[in-house]
Amino acid sequence: MVVLAAAIQPAADTNRTRKLFGVSCSMDGWLLEAHPKLNPCGTTTAGVFLAGVCQGPKDIPDTVASAEGAASAASIPIHMGEVELEPYFAQCIEEKCAGCGMCVNLCPYSALSLVEKDGRKVMQVTEAKCKGCGTCGGFCPGGAIWMQHFATPQVVAQIDAFLLGGEQ
């Protein structure tokens, strides 16, 4: 007996859809969930949920289960009338910003842009898109970007507490 399983590939417009909604994808081109065990239907974009074979090959029971999970997850913000976002996002100190745009190109969530303010370009954050990953702040040559709730003194205090074991 010989059994041939037909190959399956992501849909042709998956990359366009991924860019439109800010969803990550695997090396094979499948859309990625936020966390395979803790949030299998959610994405890193608030309010965007995945179901079915957009995540990879699935049989019918798995497809139905993921569709039920995505519908259930999507019903919560629909019922509430709003999407709750985490309060972690980048902020720009405009006086330090040189307007180089390095951060804009590095942001994995396309949350940054350059805008004209007072005759010069400065970085602007779209807070709803920013996930507070810190990539932009780590690469900013002028130190103009800081992460809300993660100021340098706070991070240094955490490192000191870890290294000193809580001793002062």
C-alpha positions, -999 to +999 in steps of 0.1 A: +000+000+000+013+035-009-001+066+006+006+101-008-001+131+014-007+162-007+016+191+002+001+223+015+015+258+013+004+291+028-021+311+006-006+333-021-017+365-003-005+355+032+024+379+031+002+408+021-023+399+049+006+396+074+019+430+066-016+446+067-023+433+102+012+433+116+013+395+122+045+375+124+052+346+102+073+314+104+103+307+081+078+286+060+054+316+056+027+304+080+012+330+103+024+328+139+004+329+171+015+350+201+023+318+221+016+282+210+004+271+245-008+302+263-023+321+234-027+298+204-053+319+186-040+354+195-013+374+177+011+401+188-014+426+173-042+433+197-076+423+183-062+400+155-069+363+160-059+333+139-078+301+130-075+272+107-047+264+082-033+299+081-010+287+110+000+255+092-015+222+081-043+210+103-069+183+102-106+191+105-110+187+143-080+210+149-093+235+124-127+236+141-111+239+176-090+268+165-119+285+149-139+281+181-110+295+201-105+325+178-143+333+178-143+331+216-113+353+220-126+378+195-160+380+212-145+395+244-133+428+229-165+429+207-187+425+238-166+451+258-165+475+229-128+481+232-094+464+230-072+466+260-035+473+253-005+468+275+009+501+288+044+493+276+056+514+246+085+535+235+087+572+240+109+597+223+127+626+239+123+650+210+152+673+221+176+643+217+162+629+185+183+635+154+156+623+130+180+597+115+152+571+111+172+542+122+146+532+147+118+533+121+136+508+100+143+484+129+108+483+145+094+448+140+058+461+146+060+491+122+050+513+152+074+542+145+075+570+120+093+602+114+072+634+115+080+671+110+080+691+142+093+727+145+111+724+112+129+691+119+122+654+118+115+635+150+104+600+158+067+594+166+053+562+182+019+547+173+012+534+208-015+509+197+011+492+175+041+493+198+048+463+220+076+478+241+102+453+229+130+479+232+146+473+198+144+510+188+158+522+222+187+498+220+198+510+186+191+548+190+225+564+185+214+595+205+197+578+233+165+596+225+142+566+230+132+552+263+107+525+272+078+535+295+080+516+328+116+506+320+137+537+327+175+531+332+174+536+370+146+510+373+165+484+352+198+491+371+180+486+404+166+452+392+200+441+381+215+452+414+188+433+433+195+402+413+233+403+417+232+413+454+204+388+462+183+415+477+210+428+501+218+465+502 
